[in-house]
């Protein structure tokens, strides 16, 4: 029977103030379908890299398993998909049948294997890479964020596919998805790592119960602290008054020196009691801070939305089609966006939704036909779906985008960024952290219209809640692509525009 035994593992990134893991001890059975959950930047991907042997750590990891990781980088996306998956699965040409055997369950035809990889939609790329991952049954799969770029139908297909597999670790922030496929949870919380038998809902119920218990203790302790501080303040006031009396010497009074000595002794006793009360209050404050050590505080975000003072549409799109290679991707699309409106583009993977947003920026690499009309002098903030070009420091990134560094860092802190992460090079950050950097940049940019492409990808549930709340509070004008139906229903102000394949 295969096992993963992690013993006293410690890990800290170079230049970081705090360690990611301290004395981590876990035993994982190869038959488990283990969900790895936690906020962005907590160490989920780091743990997978430790298992893969990509990071140096202290402690021991003992296992007789061979690990395979998803997603793997594609060195040459122009290659035929069959070549890409054979490389990733470490198979020779005669074993392509192993990949083909996985495709029907993922609702893919063999045709995708003979197309260039970069012509596949992001959802199709995800599915073929998962097929390559599971081609060798003797391996143990480490799956990092498989639902990103998948539409709702695609997420369900992948969930059903993974239900039929045995033994893997999966990282995901999609609660509905992960609940269907796992039987154990490893939660990397703020101050502890917790292993539970069950799914995400099992952990959430336990976590909520713990928080409720701690919240009751917090309220009681806060009341005690308030009383202690009031007592300490009062005793300090008495001590000050007594010390003042000591200094007031009236030479005409007969026992002046004696009174001074008495008052000095009295002041010293009061000062001693005052210090003890103050120390007691400080200890109580320290205990209060420890009490909610595992609770994540969620801050309110801000958005530099600037409503326009015009009555005409900010954006009008008429019969727009986009082309990739030799093919038009979808039927013509028409819509307009007025001040205060939030419109979603929906559609299956591969219909060209992201390409439409690229065409709106009049980029040369996207051929399109139809009309795109922007209102004069409208300021637009674009958030791309991918962010592979992030390099360097956060400070330089802020300056390159003409942001106030302090304001940018403040937004990142509110998004759950640890201060220690501010010194980490952008290229070494997790996908969730990189997505938050893009969001903080867009939130901090003064704009009349925000155009966001899958903003919730890689984000933990608390951050998703923050994003939703700031959009509703600001009443910003937005054009959004996202596959999260609940998010769309709560944020949209009008019916979504469907981008439909020409085949339909």
ROGU-815785 format. One record per residue (C-alpha): x, y, z. Coordinates in Angstrom, 3 decimals, padded with zeros to 6 digits, always signed. Example, Ala and Ser with C-alpha at 12.3 -4.5 7.8 and 13.67 -1.06 7.14 Angstrom:
<sites>
c1, c2, c3
+012.300, -004.500, +007.800 .
+013.670, -001.060, +007.140 .
</sites>
This chain:
<sites>
c1, c2, c3
+000.000, +000.000, +000.000 .
+001.340, +003.421, -000.966 .
+001.707, +006.185, +001.580 .
+003.034, +009.726, +001.802 .
+004.609, +010.367, +005.193 .
+005.543, +013.988, +005.890 .
+007.550, +014.415, +009.105 .
+008.688, +017.660, +010.755 .
+008.829, +019.535, +007.454 .
+009.867, +023.182, +007.620 .
+009.988, +025.497, +004.639 .
+010.579, +029.216, +004.131 .
+011.148, +031.111, +000.883 .
+014.373, +033.095, +000.582 .
+013.842, +036.648, +001.764 .
+010.498, +035.845, +003.410 .
+009.923, +036.952, +007.004 .
+007.704, +034.045, +008.026 .
+007.931, +030.331, +007.212 .
+005.285, +028.660, +005.053 .
+005.390, +025.436, +007.073 .
+006.668, +024.759, +010.584 .
+006.978, +021.167, +011.841 .
+004.417, +019.863, +009.351 .
+003.385, +016.258, +010.052 .
+000.895, +014.444, +007.784 .
+000.248, +010.894, +006.599 .
-001.641, +010.484, +003.309 .
-002.952, +007.202, +001.888 .
-002.568, +006.606, -001.876 .
-006.269, +005.676, -002.147 .
-007.476, +009.011, -000.819 .
-009.039, +011.658, -002.997 .
-007.612, +014.509, -001.000 .
-008.756, +018.110, -001.389 .
-006.087, +020.696, -000.522 .
-007.785, +023.949, +000.492 .
-006.824, +027.313, +001.975 .
-006.530, +030.992, +001.129 .
-004.232, +032.206, -001.640 .
-000.580, +032.263, -000.592 .
-000.999, +029.797, +002.294 .
+001.235, +027.155, +000.708 .
-000.976, +024.773, -001.276 .
+001.125, +024.857, -004.432 .
+004.262, +024.996, -002.270 .
+003.281, +021.686, -000.660 .
+002.808, +020.101, -004.091 .
+006.248, +021.361, -005.155 .
+007.765, +019.878, -001.999 .
+006.244, +016.504, -002.866 .
+007.628, +016.831, -006.408 .
+011.091, +017.547, -005.024 .
+011.229, +020.995, -006.629 .
+011.920, +022.860, -003.367 .
+014.557, +022.372, -000.680 .
+013.084, +021.882, +002.782 .
+013.986, +020.654, +006.245 .
+012.440, +017.422, +007.505 .
+011.542, +014.249, +005.660 .
+009.036, +013.144, +003.007 .
+008.865, +009.361, +002.694 .
+006.890, +007.726, -000.110 .
+006.965, +004.871, -002.607 .
+004.731, +006.777, -005.063 .
+005.583, +008.426, -008.384 .
+004.039, +011.880, -008.604 .
+002.591, +013.511, -011.718 .
+001.606, +017.183, -011.777 .
-001.081, +019.207, -013.545 .
-000.787, +021.657, -015.237 .
+002.551, +021.140, -016.932 .
+004.036, +023.953, -019.021 .
+003.830, +023.545, -022.796 .
+007.178, +024.470, -024.315 .
+005.848, +024.864, -027.867 .
+002.065, +025.470, -028.108 .
+002.235, +025.323, -031.914 .
+002.952, +021.595, -031.763 .
+000.258, +019.085, -032.621 .
-001.724, +018.229, -029.488 .
-000.771, +014.546, -029.762 .
+002.915, +015.513, -029.450 .
+002.197, +017.702, -026.425 .
+000.300, +015.009, -024.515 .
+002.798, +012.261, -025.402 .
+005.583, +014.452, -024.005 .
+003.630, +015.170, -020.835 .
+002.624, +011.516, -020.348 .
+006.181, +010.376, -021.183 .
+004.863, +007.906, -023.770 .
+006.132, +006.970, -027.215 .
+004.111, +007.303, -030.431 .
+002.774, +003.748, -030.263 .
+001.071, +004.477, -026.933 .
-001.168, +007.306, -028.095 .
-004.050, +004.863, -027.552 .
-003.655, +005.385, -023.817 .
-004.562, +009.059, -024.254 .
-007.341, +008.239, -026.703 .
-008.900, +005.886, -024.151 .
-009.301, +008.769, -021.687 .
-010.905, +011.249, -024.105 .
-014.521, +009.935, -024.319 .
-015.035, +010.334, -020.550 .
-013.898, +013.948, -020.932 .
-016.330, +014.401, -023.848 .
-013.558, +014.984, -026.363 .
-013.133, +013.368, -029.777 .
-009.845, +012.120, -031.175 .
-009.861, +015.073, -033.565 .
-008.378, +017.357, -030.896 .
-005.169, +015.309, -030.915 .
-004.397, +016.252, -034.509 .
-004.914, +019.993, -034.084 .
-002.186, +022.446, -032.999 .
-002.353, +022.768, -029.213 .
-002.708, +026.550, -029.370 .
-005.896, +026.249, -031.447 .
-007.669, +024.419, -028.626 .
-009.810, +026.443, -026.242 .
-008.512, +026.754, -022.651 .
-011.135, +024.214, -021.586 .
-010.037, +021.718, -024.250 .
-006.398, +022.215, -023.260 .
-007.286, +021.449, -019.653 .
-009.097, +018.252, -020.606 .
-006.376, +016.827, -022.868 .
-003.729, +017.567, -020.236 .
-005.815, +015.742, -017.630 .
-006.101, +012.804, -020.041 .
-002.300, +012.759, -020.335 .
-001.983, +012.953, -016.559 .
-004.011, +009.793, -015.943 .
-002.490, +007.684, -018.735 .
-000.169, +005.889, -016.337 .
-002.170, +004.144, -013.593 .
+000.896, +003.529, -011.403 .
+001.343, +007.252, -010.715 .
-000.195, +009.507, -008.056 .
-001.657, +012.731, -009.470 .
-001.170, +016.222, -008.018 .
-003.826, +018.422, -009.633 .
-003.555, +022.181, -009.208 .
-006.666, +024.262, -010.015 .
-008.222, +022.136, -012.798 .
-011.453, +024.166, -013.116 .
-009.868, +027.437, -014.193 .
-010.935, +028.348, -017.752 .
-013.723, +025.726, -017.712 .
-017.348, +026.672, -018.272 .
-020.040, +025.160, -016.033 .
-020.602, +022.189, -018.323 .
-016.865, +021.572, -018.546 .
-016.483, +021.660, -014.774 .
-019.113, +018.988, -014.382 .
-017.455, +016.835, -017.054 .
-014.119, +017.035, -015.228 .
-015.823, +016.353, -011.874 .
-017.450, +013.216, -013.282 .
-014.106, +012.178, -014.771 .
-012.283, +012.516, -011.444 .
-015.028, +010.643, -009.603 .
-013.947, +007.589, -011.566 .
-010.306, +007.934, -010.512 .
-008.642, +006.707, -007.347 .
-005.907, +008.405, -005.393 .
-004.949, +012.043, -006.037 .
-004.473, +015.432, -004.405 .
-006.471, +018.284, -005.905 .
-006.248, +022.022, -005.222 .
-009.414, +023.976, -005.974 .
-011.387, +026.981, -004.728 .
-014.553, +025.763, -006.454 .
-016.617, +024.502, -003.544 .
-019.310, +022.810, -005.627 .
-016.707, +021.037, -007.740 .
-014.478, +019.830, -004.919 .
-017.396, +018.618, -002.805 .
-018.264, +016.089, -005.494 .
-014.884, +014.453, -005.895 .
-012.989, +014.238, -002.573 .
-013.223, +012.040, +000.510 .
-010.530, +013.773, +002.633 .
-009.615, +017.424, +003.246 .
-006.274, +018.973, +004.105 .
-006.962, +022.576, +005.137 .
-004.025, +024.989, +005.403 .
-005.488, +027.497, +007.837 .
-004.031, +030.658, +009.259 .
-002.268, +029.007, +012.211 .
-002.650, +025.284, +011.662 .
-002.929, +022.490, +009.098 .
-005.965, +020.295, +009.645 .
-006.646, +016.861, +008.106 .
-010.274, +015.661, +008.062 .
-012.228, +012.714, +006.714 .
-014.950, +014.176, +004.460 .
-015.361, +016.927, +001.875 .
-015.247, +020.736, +001.852 .
-018.596, +021.033, +003.650 .
-017.239, +018.795, +006.435 .
-014.337, +021.143, +006.992 .
-016.517, +024.269, +006.726 .
-018.915, +023.007, +009.407 .
-016.000, +022.259, +011.738 .
-014.357, +025.607, +010.999 .
-017.579, +027.573, +011.571 .
-018.209, +025.789, +014.867 .
-014.687, +026.609, +016.022 .
-015.084, +030.259, +015.024 .
-018.411, +030.561, +016.854 .
-016.847, +029.187, +020.009 .
-013.895, +031.539, +019.736 .
-016.140, +034.526, +018.970 .
-018.025, +034.015, +022.242 .
-014.756, +033.942, +024.128 .
-013.616, +037.049, +022.296 .
-016.671, +039.054, +023.333 .
-016.179, +038.093, +026.980 .
-012.478, +038.858, +026.871 .
-013.022, +042.224, +025.188 .
-015.367, +043.188, +028.036 .
-012.745, +042.146, +030.583 .
-010.047, +044.070, +028.754 .
-012.200, +047.185, +028.716 .
-012.652, +046.935, +032.497 .
-008.950, +046.249, +033.084 .
-007.911, +049.203, +030.970 .
-010.364, +051.476, +032.776 .
-008.988, +050.261, +036.121 .
-005.406, +050.795, +034.998 .
-006.214, +054.313, +033.781 .
-007.905, +055.164, +037.093 .
-005.017, +053.899, +039.190 .
-002.573, +055.847, +037.082 .
-004.672, +058.945, +037.679 .
-004.633, +058.327, +041.444 .
-000.884, +057.798, +041.363 .
-000.406, +061.017, +039.484 .
-002.562, +062.888, +041.957 .
-000.672, +061.452, +044.929 .
+002.686, +062.240, +043.357 .
+001.485, +065.794, +042.821 .
+000.540, +066.125, +046.473 .
+003.991, +064.866, +047.412 .
+005.671, +067.625, +045.415 .
+003.523, +070.355, +047.010 .
+005.524, +071.251, +050.102 .
+004.238, +074.095, +052.312 .
+007.092, +075.194, +054.600 .
+004.601, +076.898, +056.941 .
+002.945, +073.587, +057.781 .
+004.320, +071.884, +060.806 .
+004.823, +068.344, +059.650 .
+005.653, +069.101, +056.026 .
+008.610, +066.716, +055.772 .
+006.703, +063.931, +057.485 .
+003.711, +064.409, +055.130 .
+006.031, +064.347, +052.160 .
+007.478, +061.010, +053.226 .
+004.024, +059.565, +053.847 .
+002.713, +060.776, +050.504 .
+005.789, +059.453, +048.717 .
+005.267, +056.004, +050.209 .
+001.569, +056.142, +049.298 .
+002.359, +057.229, +045.716 .
+004.860, +054.395, +045.319 .
+002.280, +051.822, +046.424 .
-000.342, +053.261, +044.059 .
+002.154, +053.380, +041.197 .
+003.033, +049.732, +041.828 .
-000.647, +048.752, +041.738 .
-001.095, +050.848, +038.605 .
+001.746, +049.054, +036.836 .
+000.371, +045.671, +037.847 .
-003.077, +046.607, +036.493 .
-001.556, +047.885, +033.253 .
+000.504, +044.696, +032.886 .
-002.595, +042.620, +033.496 .
-004.458, +044.543, +030.784 .
-001.595, +044.017, +028.342 .
-001.592, +040.292, +029.070 .
-005.332, +040.227, +028.427 .
-004.848, +042.078, +025.137 .
-002.223, +039.522, +024.141 .
-004.569, +036.670, +025.005 .
-007.310, +038.281, +022.934 .
-005.030, +038.413, +019.926 .
-004.250, +034.730, +020.321 .
-007.893, +033.814, +020.774 .
-008.897, +034.289, +017.157 .
-005.560, +033.151, +015.801 .
-007.203, +030.969, +013.145 .
-009.870, +033.423, +011.950 .
-009.286, +035.198, +008.648 .
-010.217, +038.866, +008.792 .
-011.885, +040.140, +005.617 .
-011.373, +043.829, +004.836 .
-013.547, +046.049, +002.663 .
-011.993, +046.810, -000.715 .
-012.130, +050.114, -002.577 .
-012.468, +050.754, -006.300 .
-011.422, +053.971, -008.045 .
-014.554, +054.013, -010.204 .
-015.325, +057.394, -011.774 .
-018.802, +057.648, -013.331 .
-018.917, +059.484, -016.642 .
-021.094, +062.548, -017.157 .
-022.489, +061.569, -020.513 .
-025.818, +060.089, -021.569 .
-024.540, +058.108, -024.542 .
-023.342, +054.466, -024.300 .
-019.739, +054.036, -023.190 .
-019.325, +051.121, -025.580 .
-021.361, +049.952, -028.572 .
-020.563, +046.672, -030.345 .
-022.398, +045.820, -033.564 .
-022.220, +042.443, -035.368 .
-018.738, +041.737, -034.031 .
-016.958, +038.530, -035.061 .
-013.396, +037.510, -034.267 .
-011.133, +035.228, -036.257 .
-008.508, +032.749, -035.092 .
-006.231, +031.287, -037.780 .
-008.616, +030.755, -040.714 .
-011.922, +030.465, -038.865 .
-014.491, +032.911, -037.523 .
-015.104, +031.722, -033.964 .
-018.735, +032.616, -033.296 .
-021.878, +034.165, -034.629 .
-022.003, +037.994, -034.741 .
-022.406, +039.650, -031.332 .
-024.054, +043.003, -030.627 .
-024.425, +044.860, -027.319 .
-023.967, +048.219, -025.666 .
-023.012, +049.334, -022.166 .
-024.344, +052.449, -020.479 .
-023.233, +054.100, -017.251 .
-023.906, +051.904, -014.201 .
-024.570, +048.732, -016.208 .
-022.742, +045.451, -015.645 .
-022.928, +043.064, -018.569 .
-021.639, +039.481, -018.781 .
-020.568, +037.611, -021.897 .
-021.393, +033.904, -021.637 .
-020.781, +030.897, -023.839 .
-018.994, +027.586, -024.041 .
-015.223, +027.275, -024.122 .
-013.805, +027.970, -027.546 .
-016.414, +030.446, -028.767 .
-013.998, +033.378, -028.586 .
-015.221, +035.383, -025.588 .
-011.685, +036.382, -024.552 .
-010.845, +037.157, -028.167 .
-013.755, +039.617, -028.233 .
-012.244, +041.473, -025.264 .
-008.879, +041.500, -027.053 .
-010.554, +042.935, -030.164 .
-012.032, +045.727, -028.018 .
-008.452, +046.840, -027.370 .
-007.811, +046.924, -031.161 .
-004.861, +044.581, -030.908 .
-003.354, +043.666, -034.260 .
-003.168, +039.910, -033.594 .
-006.967, +039.569, -033.496 .
-008.685, +039.891, -036.841 .
-012.285, +041.002, -036.512 .
-015.215, +042.411, -038.451 .
-018.153, +044.484, -037.313 .
-018.208, +047.819, -035.501 .
-016.683, +048.791, -032.122 .
-017.551, +052.305, -030.939 .
-016.131, +053.787, -027.745 .
-017.419, +057.014, -026.216 .
-014.866, +059.820, -026.481 .
-012.257, +060.003, -023.711 .
-013.667, +056.997, -021.822 .
-011.092, +055.516, -019.428 .
-011.031, +051.714, -019.398 .
-009.283, +049.299, -017.031 .
-008.654, +045.857, -018.556 .
-007.999, +042.709, -016.515 .
-006.605, +039.900, -018.663 .
-007.379, +036.212, -018.156 .
-003.700, +035.229, -018.126 .
-000.693, +036.909, -016.531 .
+002.331, +034.932, -017.674 .
+004.437, +038.053, -018.202 .
+004.618, +039.072, -014.540 .
+008.246, +039.613, -013.552 .
+010.211, +041.654, -011.028 .
+009.106, +043.357, -007.818 .
+005.742, +044.607, -006.641 .
+007.116, +048.130, -006.261 .
+008.298, +048.253, -009.876 .
+005.022, +046.755, -011.060 .
+003.065, +049.523, -009.309 .
+005.282, +052.224, -010.794 .
+005.019, +050.740, -014.304 .
+001.241, +051.003, -014.046 .
+001.349, +054.548, -012.615 .
-000.109, +053.485, -009.270 .
+000.647, +054.952, -005.865 .
+002.772, +052.246, -004.251 .
+001.291, +052.711, -000.769 .
-002.294, +052.519, -002.088 .
-001.442, +049.451, -004.187 .
+000.133, +047.671, -001.208 .
-002.874, +048.557, +000.936 .
-005.217, +046.912, -001.580 .
-003.036, +043.801, -001.595 .
-003.125, +043.645, +002.205 .
-006.918, +043.846, +002.109 .
-006.896, +041.008, -000.426 .
-005.105, +038.807, +002.114 .
-001.493, +039.348, +001.025 .
+000.952, +038.742, +003.871 .
+003.470, +041.558, +004.295 .
+006.288, +039.034, +003.948 .
+005.110, +038.320, +000.383 .
+005.778, +041.916, -000.693 .
+009.455, +041.042, -001.181 .
+008.793, +037.903, -003.243 .
+009.508, +038.231, -007.001 .
+006.267, +038.227, -008.995 .
+007.290, +035.204, -011.064 .
+007.654, +033.104, -007.881 .
+004.179, +033.891, -006.548 .
+001.254, +031.496, -006.741 .
-001.397, +031.883, -009.438 .
-003.830, +033.162, -006.823 .
-001.370, +035.812, -005.662 .
-000.678, +036.864, -009.243 .
-004.412, +037.157, -009.918 .
-004.737, +039.390, -006.834 .
-001.938, +041.607, -008.134 .
-003.875, +042.134, -011.355 .
-007.064, +042.835, -009.431 .
-005.354, +045.318, -007.093 .
-003.920, +047.095, -010.134 .
-007.332, +047.346, -011.812 .
-009.130, +048.361, -008.600 .
-006.576, +051.135, -008.082 .
-006.806, +052.501, -011.625 .
-009.213, +055.415, -012.098 .
-011.662, +054.216, -014.744 .
-015.132, +054.813, -016.175 .
-015.457, +051.202, -017.352 .
-013.862, +047.961, -016.169 .
-013.412, +045.042, -018.590 .
-012.529, +041.862, -016.675 .
-011.802, +038.428, -018.141 .
-012.506, +035.626, -015.622 .
-011.583, +037.675, -012.524 .
-012.425, +034.876, -010.071 .
-009.934, +032.354, -011.476 .
-007.495, +031.064, -008.803 .
-009.179, +033.086, -006.037 .
-010.195, +031.684, -002.646 .
-013.799, +032.009, -001.471 .
-013.195, +034.941, +000.888 .
-011.551, +036.972, -001.871 .
-014.405, +036.171, -004.259 .
-016.775, +037.561, -001.650 .
-014.682, +040.742, -001.356 .
-014.708, +041.259, -005.131 .
-018.459, +040.839, -005.321 .
-019.024, +043.282, -002.468 .
-016.798, +046.042, -003.868 .
-018.492, +045.825, -007.263 .
-021.950, +046.151, -005.724 .
-020.869, +048.955, -003.387 .
-019.180, +051.012, -006.123 .
-021.933, +050.478, -008.716 .
-019.166, +050.398, -011.323 .
-019.827, +050.034, -015.038 .
-018.383, +046.694, -016.163 .
-018.075, +044.129, -018.942 .
-017.214, +040.713, -017.472 .
-016.531, +037.166, -018.564 .
-016.849, +034.565, -015.819 .
-018.245, +031.050, -015.495 .
-019.442, +031.461, -011.886 .
-023.229, +031.530, -012.246 .
-023.871, +032.720, -008.666 .
-021.452, +035.616, -009.104 .
-023.084, +036.614, -012.376 .
-026.601, +036.512, -010.939 .
-025.648, +038.734, -008.014 .
-023.555, +041.271, -009.942 .
-025.167, +041.617, -013.386 .
-027.650, +044.425, -013.997 .
-029.062, +043.029, -017.245 .
-029.349, +039.723, -019.139 .
-026.076, +038.209, -020.311 .
-025.052, +038.269, -023.958 .
-024.468, +034.739, -025.259 .
-021.512, +034.150, -027.561 .
-022.632, +031.222, -029.731 .
-020.531, +028.915, -031.876 .
-021.093, +029.064, -035.632 .
-021.906, +025.358, -035.485 .
-025.064, +026.242, -033.601 .
</sites>
